[in-house]
Amino acid sequence: MKLNAGIVTSKLAATKDFYTSILHFGITFENEFYLLLHTPGRQSEISFLLPGHYTQQPLFHPAFQGKGVYLTIEVDDVDAVYREIKDKGVEIKIELREEPWGDRHFAIEDPNGVGIDIVTYQAN
């Protein structure tokens, strides 16, 4: 089984720019109403869909409201990714920190209001 999360948004261009230029995602597929992106190495995908598009069923018409969704991206070296993203001028929503349970992480936000937690899990 494979999971592909999707977000309904009118911000396809800004979303594409953010994920490709900031997070180095690749484009798996795109057309005028749909964008499918993959992580570097193609381990995971996420899709974005224009709201209210006539080709889609009503269940997939309402736009995401910008609250209550987050993504976690696991990386080998969170410190290096933090420096790179900070150097690009992206607003850091949660500064780089180490949690008592072992996560070392920071968080940013995509153009749709989705929180993105970037983490390296520390070996115990």
Secondary structure, DSSP 8 states (H G I E B T S, - for coil): ---EEEEE-S-HHHHHHIIIIIS--EEEEE-SSEEEEE-TTSS-EEEEE-TT-TTS-GGG-S---S-S-EEEEE-S-HHHHHHHHHHTT---SEEEEE-TTSEEEEEEE-TTS-EEEEEEE---
